Amino acid sequence: MRMLHLGLRVTDLDRSLAFYTAVGYTVAGRVPETGFGSLTMLQLPGDPFISLELVHDPDRPVTDTGAVNHLVVQTDDLAATVADLAARGIAAEPPHDHGEGMWTSWLTDPDGYRIELVQWPPGHPAGMTAADFIA
C-alpha cells in the first residue's frame, strides 16, 4: 500500500487555485460534482502522481483547519522558491537552517492551512525514511 494524495477542503476554489498554482502545482484533472463537492486534482512538476486534491463545495466553507497540522512540499532550492513565491505575492517565512544542508520555510494558504517547504541535504532520499529517526 502507499499514500496517494490528500483531499483538502477549500472555501474559494479560484483563490485556492491561484495560490497553489503560484506555489508550483498544475491542474491535472477535475471531477465537477461528487458527494463531497467539485474535485480539482493538482500535481507538482516532476512528480509522477497527483498529490493534492482540492475539494470545493460552496455550501461547506472551511471553518476549522485544525484537523490538518501541515502539508510538506519538497524543493531543490529553498531560497529560490521563497524568492519566486514573493515575486508572485505569496509571503513565506525566511528559510531556516537546520544544519547539515536541511532548510525549511513556512507559508499559509488562503484557508489557513500551513505548508512547510523543505530542502533536503545533498544525497538525501526524495522523502522521509526511517533513517531520519536513527539517533
C-alpha positions as a Markdown table, in Angstrom:
| # | Residue | x | y | z |
|---|---|---|---|---|
| 1 | Met | 0.0 | 0.0 | 0.0 |
| 2 | Arg | 1.0 | 3.6 | -0.4 |
| 3 | Met | -0.4 | 7.1 | 0.2 |
| 4 | Leu | -1.8 | 8.5 | -3.0 |
| 5 | His | -2.9 | 12.1 | -2.2 |
| 6 | Leu | -4.6 | 14.4 | 0.3 |
| 7 | Gly | -8.1 | 15.8 | -0.3 |
| 8 | Leu | -8.1 | 19.3 | 1.2 |
| 9 | Arg | -11.4 | 21.2 | 1.6 |
| 10 | Val | -11.2 | 24.8 | 0.3 |
| 11 | Thr | -13.6 | 27.8 | 0.7 |
| 12 | Asp | -12.9 | 29.7 | -2.6 |
| 13 | Leu | -11.7 | 27.4 | -5.4 |
| 14 | Asp | -10.4 | 30.2 | -7.6 |
| 15 | Arg | -8.5 | 31.8 | -4.7 |
| 16 | Ser | -7.0 | 28.4 | -3.7 |
| 17 | Leu | -6.1 | 27.6 | -7.3 |
| 18 | Ala | -4.3 | 30.9 | -7.7 |
| 19 | Phe | -2.4 | 30.2 | -4.5 |
| 20 | Tyr | -1.4 | 26.6 | -5.3 |
| 21 | Thr | -0.5 | 27.2 | -8.9 |
| 22 | Ala | 1.7 | 30.1 | -7.7 |
| 23 | Val | 3.3 | 27.6 | -5.4 |
| 24 | Gly | 4.0 | 25.4 | -8.5 |
| 25 | Tyr | 1.2 | 22.9 | -8.7 |
| 26 | Thr | -0.6 | 22.4 | -12.1 |
| 27 | Val | -4.2 | 21.2 | -12.6 |
| 28 | Ala | -4.1 | 17.6 | -13.7 |
| 29 | Gly | -7.8 | 17.0 | -13.9 |
| 30 | Arg | -11.3 | 17.8 | -12.5 |
| 31 | Val | -14.3 | 15.9 | -11.3 |
| 32 | Pro | -17.2 | 18.5 | -11.4 |
| 33 | Glu | -19.7 | 17.1 | -9.0 |
| 34 | Thr | -19.4 | 14.4 | -6.3 |
| 35 | Gly | -20.9 | 13.9 | -2.9 |
| 36 | Phe | -18.0 | 15.9 | -1.5 |
| 37 | Gly | -18.3 | 18.8 | -4.0 |
| 38 | Ser | -16.1 | 19.5 | -7.0 |
| 39 | Leu | -12.7 | 17.9 | -7.1 |
| 40 | Thr | -9.6 | 19.5 | -8.6 |
| 41 | Met | -6.5 | 17.3 | -8.9 |
| 42 | Leu | -3.1 | 19.0 | -8.5 |
| 43 | Gln | 0.4 | 17.8 | -9.4 |
| 44 | Leu | 3.8 | 19.2 | -8.8 |
| 45 | Pro | 6.3 | 19.4 | -11.7 |
| 46 | Gly | 8.5 | 16.3 | -11.9 |
| 47 | Asp | 6.1 | 14.4 | -9.6 |
| 48 | Pro | 4.7 | 11.4 | -11.5 |
| 49 | Phe | 1.5 | 11.4 | -9.4 |
| 50 | Ile | -1.2 | 13.8 | -8.2 |
| 51 | Ser | -0.5 | 14.7 | -4.6 |
| 52 | Leu | -3.2 | 17.2 | -3.7 |
| 53 | Glu | -7.0 | 17.2 | -4.4 |
| 54 | Leu | -8.9 | 20.5 | -3.7 |
| 55 | Val | -12.4 | 19.7 | -2.6 |
| 56 | His | -14.8 | 22.6 | -3.0 |
| 57 | Asp | -18.5 | 22.9 | -2.0 |
| 58 | Pro | -19.8 | 26.5 | -1.7 |
| 59 | Asp | -22.3 | 25.3 | 0.9 |
| 60 | Arg | -19.5 | 23.9 | 3.1 |
| 61 | Pro | -16.8 | 26.5 | 3.6 |
| 62 | Val | -13.7 | 25.8 | 5.7 |
| 63 | Thr | -14.4 | 26.8 | 9.3 |
| 64 | Asp | -11.6 | 24.8 | 11.0 |
| 65 | Thr | -8.2 | 23.9 | 9.7 |
| 66 | Gly | -7.1 | 22.3 | 13.0 |
| 67 | Ala | -7.5 | 18.8 | 11.8 |
| 68 | Val | -4.7 | 19.2 | 9.3 |
| 69 | Asn | -1.4 | 20.2 | 11.0 |
| 70 | His | 0.5 | 20.9 | 7.9 |
| 71 | Leu | 1.4 | 19.9 | 4.3 |
| 72 | Val | 5.0 | 19.4 | 3.3 |
| 73 | Val | 6.4 | 20.2 | -0.2 |
| 74 | Gln | 10.0 | 19.4 | -1.1 |
| 75 | Thr | 12.0 | 21.9 | -3.2 |
| 76 | Asp | 15.5 | 21.6 | -4.6 |
| 77 | Asp | 16.4 | 25.3 | -3.9 |
| 78 | Leu | 14.5 | 26.8 | -1.0 |
| 79 | Ala | 16.0 | 30.3 | -1.3 |
| 80 | Ala | 15.0 | 30.5 | -5.0 |
| 81 | Thr | 11.5 | 29.0 | -4.2 |
| 82 | Val | 10.9 | 31.6 | -1.4 |
| 83 | Ala | 12.0 | 34.4 | -3.7 |
| 84 | Asp | 9.8 | 33.2 | -6.6 |
| 85 | Leu | 6.8 | 33.0 | -4.2 |
| 86 | Ala | 7.5 | 36.5 | -3.0 |
| 87 | Ala | 7.5 | 37.7 | -6.7 |
| 88 | Arg | 4.1 | 36.1 | -7.0 |
| 89 | Gly | 2.7 | 37.8 | -3.9 |
| 90 | Ile | 3.0 | 34.9 | -1.5 |
| 91 | Ala | 4.8 | 35.5 | 1.7 |
| 92 | Ala | 6.9 | 32.7 | 3.2 |
| 93 | Glu | 8.9 | 32.8 | 6.3 |
| 94 | Pro | 12.7 | 33.3 | 5.8 |
| 95 | Pro | 14.4 | 29.9 | 5.3 |
| 96 | His | 15.7 | 28.3 | 8.5 |
| 97 | Asp | 18.9 | 26.3 | 8.5 |
| 98 | His | 18.6 | 23.0 | 10.5 |
| 99 | Gly | 22.2 | 22.1 | 9.8 |
| 100 | Glu | 23.8 | 19.6 | 7.5 |
| 101 | Gly | 22.1 | 21.1 | 4.5 |
| 102 | Met | 18.5 | 20.8 | 5.6 |
| 103 | Trp | 16.4 | 24.0 | 5.2 |
| 104 | Thr | 12.7 | 24.8 | 5.9 |
| 105 | Ser | 10.3 | 27.6 | 5.4 |
| 106 | Trp | 6.6 | 28.0 | 6.2 |
| 107 | Leu | 3.7 | 29.7 | 4.4 |
| 108 | Thr | -0.1 | 29.7 | 4.8 |
| 109 | Asp | -2.7 | 29.0 | 2.2 |
| 110 | Pro | -5.9 | 31.2 | 1.8 |
| 111 | Asp | -7.9 | 29.0 | 4.1 |
| 112 | Gly | -5.2 | 28.9 | 6.8 |
| 113 | Tyr | -3.6 | 25.6 | 6.1 |
| 114 | Arg | 0.2 | 25.7 | 7.0 |
| 115 | Ile | 2.7 | 24.4 | 4.4 |
| 116 | Glu | 6.2 | 23.5 | 5.2 |
| 117 | Leu | 8.7 | 23.8 | 2.4 |
| 118 | Val | 11.7 | 21.5 | 2.8 |
| 119 | Gln | 15.1 | 21.4 | 1.0 |
| 120 | Trp | 16.8 | 18.1 | 1.9 |
| 121 | Pro | 20.6 | 17.9 | 2.4 |
| 122 | Pro | 22.6 | 16.7 | -0.7 |
| 123 | Gly | 22.3 | 13.0 | -1.1 |
| 124 | His | 19.1 | 12.7 | 1.0 |
| 125 | Pro | 16.3 | 10.4 | -0.4 |
| 126 | Ala | 13.4 | 12.2 | -2.0 |
| 127 | Gly | 11.2 | 11.7 | 1.1 |
| 128 | Met | 11.5 | 11.0 | 4.8 |
| 129 | Thr | 12.7 | 7.5 | 5.7 |
| 130 | Ala | 13.3 | 5.6 | 8.9 |
| 131 | Ala | 16.9 | 6.6 | 8.7 |
| 132 | Asp | 15.9 | 10.2 | 9.5 |
| 133 | Phe | 14.9 | 9.0 | 13.0 |
| 134 | Ile | 18.1 | 7.0 | 13.9 |
| 135 | Ala | 19.9 | 8.8 | 16.7 |
